[in-house]
């Protein structure tokens, strides 16, 4: 099975696809992904850039991590990636819309 699509920043809209892809990868390869440490360490390979900067210090050289289980990892990543100002983000997205080809 192919690796899930990597996320390169802390975009919360990318998380559902990442979690779905990871869940499928773990299910299809259950003998390889047999415990939380292995699953979380693998997850590090598909988290890039600013998201990885958050993630990297939480994994030790031996592969152990600071998360109690995969659910705790998912919650921590969701909290890290959540939009701190959704109203401003929505306003910015609306302001950036281009209607140059729109005629009345």
C-alpha positions as CSV (number, residue, x, y, z in Angstrom):
1,X,0.0,0.0,0.0
2,X,1.2,3.5,-0.9
3,X,2.2,5.9,1.8
4,X,-0.3,8.6,2.8
5,X,0.1,12.0,1.3
6,X,2.6,14.0,3.3
7,X,1.5,17.2,5.0
8,X,4.0,20.1,4.8
9,X,2.6,22.6,7.1
10,X,0.1,22.7,10.0
11,X,-2.9,22.9,7.8
12,X,-5.9,21.5,9.7
13,X,-7.7,20.8,6.5
14,X,-5.1,18.2,5.6
15,X,-5.4,16.2,8.8
16,X,-8.5,14.1,8.0
17,X,-6.8,12.8,4.8
18,X,-3.6,12.1,6.7
19,X,-5.3,10.2,9.5
20,X,-7.4,8.2,7.0
21,X,-4.3,7.3,5.1
22,X,-2.3,6.3,8.2
23,X,-5.2,4.2,9.5
24,X,-5.4,2.3,6.1
25,X,-1.6,1.8,6.1
26,X,-1.7,0.4,9.6
27,X,-4.6,-1.9,8.9
28,X,-3.3,-3.3,5.7
29,X,0.2,-3.9,7.2
30,X,-0.9,-4.9,10.7
31,X,2.0,-7.2,11.2
32,X,4.5,-4.4,10.5
33,X,2.6,-1.7,12.5
34,X,2.1,-3.7,15.7
35,X,2.3,-1.1,18.5
36,X,1.9,2.6,19.2
37,X,5.6,3.4,19.1
38,X,6.0,1.9,15.6
39,X,2.9,3.6,14.3
40,X,3.8,7.0,15.7
41,X,7.4,6.8,14.5
42,X,6.1,5.9,11.0
43,X,3.8,8.9,11.1
44,X,6.9,11.1,11.4
45,X,7.8,10.2,7.9
46,X,4.7,11.8,6.4
47,X,4.8,14.9,8.4
48,X,7.1,17.6,6.9
49,X,8.2,21.2,7.4
50,X,6.5,23.1,10.2
51,X,4.4,20.1,11.3
52,X,7.6,18.1,11.6
53,X,9.3,20.8,13.6
54,X,6.6,20.3,16.2
55,X,6.7,16.5,16.0
56,X,10.4,15.8,15.9
57,X,11.3,16.7,19.6
58,X,8.7,14.3,20.8
59,X,10.4,11.2,19.3
60,X,13.5,9.8,21.0
61,X,16.4,8.3,19.1
62,X,15.3,4.8,20.0
63,X,11.8,5.4,18.5
64,X,10.0,5.9,21.9
65,X,7.8,8.9,22.2
66,X,6.0,11.0,24.7
67,X,2.5,10.0,23.7
68,X,0.4,7.5,25.7
69,X,-1.1,6.0,22.6
70,X,-2.0,6.8,19.0
71,X,-5.2,8.6,20.1
72,X,-3.1,11.0,22.2
73,X,-0.8,11.6,19.2
74,X,-3.8,12.4,17.0
75,X,-5.3,14.8,19.6
76,X,-1.9,16.5,20.1
77,X,-1.4,17.0,16.3
78,X,-5.0,18.3,15.9
79,X,-4.4,20.8,18.7
80,X,-1.1,21.9,17.2
81,X,-2.7,22.4,13.7
82,X,-5.9,24.0,14.8
83,X,-6.6,27.5,13.5
84,X,-6.0,30.0,16.2
85,X,-8.2,32.6,14.5
86,X,-10.7,31.0,12.2
87,X,-12.6,34.3,11.7
88,X,-9.5,36.1,10.4
89,X,-8.7,33.1,8.2
90,X,-12.1,33.1,6.7
91,X,-12.0,36.8,6.1
92,X,-8.6,36.5,4.4
93,X,-9.9,33.7,2.2
94,X,-12.9,35.7,1.1
95,X,-10.7,38.8,0.4
96,X,-8.4,36.7,-1.8
97,X,-11.2,35.5,-4.1
98,X,-10.7,36.7,-7.7
99,X,-13.8,37.4,-9.8
100,X,-11.9,39.0,-12.7
101,X,-13.9,37.0,-15.3
102,X,-17.3,37.6,-13.7
103,X,-19.8,39.7,-15.7
104,X,-23.3,40.8,-14.8
